[in-house]
Amino acid sequence: MPRYLIEATYSYEGLRGLMKDGGSGRVDAARKTAESVGGHLESFDFSFGERDTVAICELPDNKAAAAMALTIGASGGATTKTVALLSPAEVDQAVRQTVDFRAPGA
């Protein structure tokens, strides 16, 4: 199943919810969200800096990842950035792929 890195930044409302639910409550909510689209929460961590949380999820496909991102964003509690992750085996396949490309000016 494809893996996705989901970074989230809480809004003011989201931070109030975090204060109410606690960290464990947000992890449970993230787990249920991933499972609701047929996926699995692999890890969930809180972070300092630009992003408040970082999660890795196994999700069935891009449609499921988009559905999660849209639903989270529409809630008003957080904004997300979703990154598709590639396994080393997928990169091995990519570097063996023949690509017909000409660089600009070449």
Salt bridges, closest charged atoms under 4 A:
GLU7 OE1 - ARG51 NE 3.42
ASP21 OD2 - ARG26 NH1 3.09
ASP28 OD1 - ARG31 NH1 3.14
GLU42 OE2 - ARG3 NH2 2.94
GLU50 OE2 - ARG51 NH2 3.80
